Amino acid sequence: MSGATSFALNQVCREQDKPVRVPIERYGAQWAYGFLWLFTVAVYARPEDIFPPVAHLHLTFVFGCCAGLAFLAALLFRHVHIHWTKELRIMLLLTAWYAIGVLFALWRGGSAQILAQVWLKTLVIFFLLTQTLVTRERIRLLLWAIILSELVVTGYSVLDSSAAAWTGGRLAGLNQGILGWNFLGIAAAITIPYIGALFVVQRSLLRSCLLAGACLSMLWMLILTASRGGLLSVVFSVALTLLLVFRGSFRGRLIGVGIVGALALVISMAPSVFWQRLDTVWGSADIYTDKVAASAQESAEDHVAVLVRSIQYTLDHPIFGLGLGNFQVASGTDLRRPDAWMGTHNTFTQISSEAGLPALFLFAGLLITAVRSMARVDKVLAVNQETLETRMMARATLASLLAFAFGAFFVHLAYEYFCFYPLAIAVGVQHASRQMPSEGKLPTAKQLAV
């Protein structure tokens, strides 16, 4: 942002008695952001799954610590200041509720372990992302880190399927994180809107090929995993991308046709295990004699059973829940069956049953706050060359958040990093929007308020 523009923005804000300062973080915390970028690659790509010796390096721990220390140094030298956004405040309230809930947990030790070893790490990474993702350039680079990691992992899993894990004719992949097994569907659903947005604003042939390759490899691997919830999440995400990201853009509509065509192509080439599992969505249990189909039907019934059980636990413990990570313990202990030791397969009931209804309301409030912010940014920014990329990022983040909310009904990821990346990106888009002109003039402080 030029000096004249910065001065004019401050003048507008001063006139309305709502000072908005041009963030110095645009230039500061470069090291913290760099280590966060490397952390993102390590979390999504998990190179240790491809090259086992890399596991000894503990990359996520090292990069995460380096990012935290670098930001702390920048804070001490006053190169940055903390942005107390609504999303961050809600996250802190949610953390406080989780911590109080440990005292009332069914298994306090296990609940404390999830809080310390899983959730607090997620909170730190979310905090660092919201403080360093302050420009559209940084958001763009982070998105490319995620997309290229997904391209490498899914491409490698598909091309070298002998090295990947298979279960009952279904490809589990080589990634033991978000890009494997049933979690791949929600990862693809969250990412597809961003792929669509980058397709519109990035006109490079090489970048377009990389985006197309990432989309195709994820879709094909998703079909090979034969995940019903994953497919529904991706179909919903594609529909949102068409409606929200590509609207008003001829190039976007063409790209949308391409994505829909790619999805139809991979579905038409799906193996029999995919169709057998898909049939159980509307089929009757008594018609299945094939082993794969019978297993799929049993899986669907198990998912319904744990959903009902998680709702019942929520009603039995509505305030603090069973304790973080305690649903499996309670389910297995109550039913006394080995197959009862499983998760909720639903992020929302995972939170309500393990942390109570107040925690669910806070989590829902976090999602709603980010969704409303992205809708507001899209509305405020005008359609011109300077604001196009930021506006497309806002639309893509809106679609990604809604796709996550839909996909969260099929997986339990309440305390993991992955579902908080689009939330952190939403905060970053708000930072970036404050540097953008609106309708050919500087936006007012009221318009920029988030």
Order of alpha helices (4+ residues) and beta strands (2+ residues): alpha-alpha-alpha-alpha-alpha-alpha-alpha-alpha-beta-beta-alpha-alpha-alpha-alpha-alpha-alpha-alpha-alpha-alpha-alpha-alpha-alpha
